[in-house]
């Protein structure tokens, strides 16, 4: 998978609130599909479909523990998404800083122009 495809898969998987809740649960440690399904009002096959999407995105893996196949969180895709978001945030912060600088320069120019321009009061006393 290309790096952007990994990112697309990660964000697509995280777009669903049920999948985000599954990820949140897995931050506490591995869990079986039945354990993951418990807090949701949906069938075990529906939860399994959500887990499959998370697996395809690389966010979840399944182990083998005798008859049990526990799900565990894979953090690499989350770290990649976080890095991408941090980079985007830095770009926007730099752009906003440049905009702030430009606005301050414009305000300073406006104040300087206002000081140079004679006001109506200063013209009253002047006779032609």
Secondary structure by P-SEA (a helix, b strand, c coil): ccaaaaaaaaaaaaccaaaaaaaaaacccccccccccccccccaaaaaaaaaaaaaaccbbbbbccccbbbbbbcaaaaaaaaaaaaaaaaaaaaaaaaaaaaaaaaaaaaaaaaacccccccccccc
